[in-house]
Amino acid sequence: MAKSTHQIEKIYEEHYQEITKYLYRRTGNIETAKDLSQDVFIKALHGLSSFKGHSSIKTWLYTIAYHTFVNDYRRKVKRSFTDVEDFDQIEQQSFTTPEDHIEKQADIQRLWTNINQLKDTYRDVLILREIQELSYEEVAEILNWKLSKVKTTLHRARLELKRMLHCEEFNK
């Protein structure tokens, strides 16, 4: 058990921030994201002995995180989304002027508002591929989809998001 405890500690140190960011982007609540991250790593600890190495540790953790989020979402049914950039402890940013900061925050908020209005499959693939920057293969494995479905769904998600942003811009 000492060996697996050491392994999970190393895995935790390497991947906790990334998994927490992903879960924050999905839940919109940092406390919920931290709680779910803890659940992910507890599940990883219990499942470490059965991990066969067919995928990377990162992909395995994202798969656990995705299913942990889905199960939590199903339990709660309702969720609220906020801007991931509001959480300063994840990533520090510097801005040139207060006006630039306000404008950038408004653009980010508008983007997240539109992303959160996408249907679940579009939102899932868009966040995993474009925001979390996972490979197509990793996304396919996490969502248990074929590679072609990931690419097609991502393409459609991008088009839909672009359409939504264009319509919003047109209606101003």
Stockholm file with secondary structure:
# STOCKHOLM 1.0

chainA/1-172         MAKSTHQIEKIYEEHYQEITKYLYRRTGNIETAKDLSQDVFIKALHGLSSFKGHSSIKTWLYTIAYHTFVNDYRRKVKRSFTDVEDFDQIEQQSFTTPEDHIEKQADIQRLWTNINQLKDTYRDVLILREIQELSYEEVAEILNWKLSKVKTTLHRARLELKRMLHCEEFNK
#=GR chainA/1-172 SS CHHHHHHHHHHHHHHHHHHHHHHHHHHSCHHHHHHHHHHHHHHHHHHGGGCCCSSCHHHHHHHHHHHHHHHHHHHHCCCCCCCGGGCTTTCCCCCSSHHHHHHHHHHHHHHHHHHHHSCHHHHHHHIIIIISCCCHHHHHHHHTCCHHHHHHHHHHHHHHHHHHHHHHHHTC
#=GC SS_cons         CHHHHHHHHHHHHHHHHHHHHHHHHHHSCHHHHHHHHHHHHHHHHHHGGGCCCSSCHHHHHHHHHHHHHHHHHHHHCCCCCCCGGGCTTTCCCCCSSHHHHHHHHHHHHHHHHHHHHSCHHHHHHHIIIIISCCCHHHHHHHHTCCHHHHHHHHHHHHHHHHHHHHHHHHTC
//
